Amino acid sequence: MSVRAVITGTGRNLPPRVVTNADLEKLVNTSDEWIRERSGIVERRWVETGTGSSDLAVEAARQAIDAAGIRKDDIDFIVAATLSPDYYFPGIGVLVQSELGLPNIGALDVRNQCSGFIYALSVADQYIRAGTYKKILVVAAEVQSTNLDFTDQGRDMAVLFGDGGGAVVVEAHDSADGRGILSTHLFCDGRFASELWMEHPSPKYNPTFSMEMITERKTFPRMDGRRVFINAVERMPEAVLAALAHNGLETKDLSLVIPHQANDRISLMVMKKLQLPEERIVRNIQRYGNTTAASIPIALDEVVREGRLKNGDLLALTAFGSGFTWASALIRW
């Protein structure tokens, strides 16, 4: 009998500091009405100074390990996804490994931004199927609040992002009962990389860091919102349909879909294109904003702990973001 990868534990970590749209009105030229209408966001969580994405990942990881009912020393590999590592290098995987006290196991960092969790999950899935590892910790965490542009030039992005971390434990499982990750599907179109990016700092320039980059505000993320929106509402449902077709399934078979929480209007368009009722689309952006790679595992932990997933349910994950990259995963819970 073949082996599949099964998610056995989930966890999430949101900073305690709540930042409302009214709070943002004091920082940038915007309004609660404008933010709600364009994004669906009401509030988000921001870290206090001194907290990095690795810190958020570690607590989420501890919860996931506890939920899986295993010892931390049972973990034999880590895959970490973030666009906001604590340092330029190294990535956060090794920091999570160290803080958890897991001696000498490997840690792989994935840099696929909003699609990062699904890309990371696909890596774990393949390692499990190949028999390389038995119990893998997948974490995704972001601290975006410390690099937002609160001028009029950057306000459209500054209101979108929140901080947070999520984690899952993925284990090898005999597939006789049908449970597990059925497949993952990864895509990109690098022609549009500059439509959603942070241009600097960049080793393409000498020096890599300069005051000019800062004064010209090129160290802040930038986005062509219209182009991102148009692509996201097409690519995310396409990725779900590709996963369903690969497994001989249909949209009516889906119990839940967790899209990357980029914009509530995007999530509703995904729902419409998949012809699913509202209760089958998970949406929590109103409380957390866009937490980039962390948004899907945060939402997954919520639905698991709320009892919205039961054995045998069919779950689809889908994401779209910088690169452009997009992805899907189909999971029999």
Phi, psi and omega in degrees: 000138182285160180257138174240162175268128181239136174280117184253349180203145179229158177202159177213157181215113177246132179302149182289339184285117179263128179244113182272169175298326177296324176297320181292331178301336180276346183256332189214158181284086182208184178212157178302316180299316181298316182294313180299316184296322186267340185228337186083000184278134177251320179206167178212169179252136176235144178283161168274157179305134179104351177261127180252172179298328178295325178296318178295322181294321185297314181293320176299321179296317179300318178297317181295319179296317177298317182295329179285346180072030179240169173273151180300327181291350176285340180293129180245002175195154178232135170239126185237133180240129174194153168257357184233065179296158180301326184227160175305318165205151001282178174286181186277346183304315181291329179291320176296316178302315182293314183294327178282346181071048180251096190292123165073359178287159182282155176221127182246131178260136180244130182242071177240023171051234186298334177271003190301321182294316180293320175300316180296319179297323179295324177296312179299318179302314182291321177297320179293313181299325181282349182080012182289318179227159182251326183222112186243136174264123176248122179238151173217128184210149182217140165238099181260337190296337184275359179222056178245145182263110184266015171277172177300330180295329185246005189296328182299327178272327186298332183275352189271330198260144174231171180253150177171169179219150176219159182207153172222152168257128180245127183233155175290140185211136175296127189278011185300329181270002177085354183283158173124180176287115182285316178191158172233151186221121189240137183218159172201161172216092186292353176298337185254020184304320185280359178279343177207097187199172167240110190291323183229154004286153182216129176294352175294339183250151181235111006279162179299321179245137176208157178296330180300319178300321182287313183294329177274004175059034179271001178266007176258151177293146179228151184210139165271092189302321182295314182293321178297315181300311182301317180288319183298317183289344175267314190286322182296310176295325176302318181294322177295315180296324177297319179293317179297315180298320180300329184255010178067033182241171182231167182299329180295342180280346185286132174271318179212149170237128174250104174273155170305133184274078181267322186193132184294330177295324176294314180300319179292326176292322175300314177303314182295316182293330178273355179056049180248150175291155186303325184291349179265357177253122181277126182222117176227013184298334181299334182261334189237350186069195180271109179259024172052235185299336185277349190295319181291311179295330175297311180295322179298315179299322179298311184291327177295313183286339175276355179077024182275354176241132177234162181306132180097346179295148177257119184245132174246136172248141177210146183213158176212140178187200186309140177142310338300139170235151173209162188195164173213158173220140177243126189230129170267113190286000000 
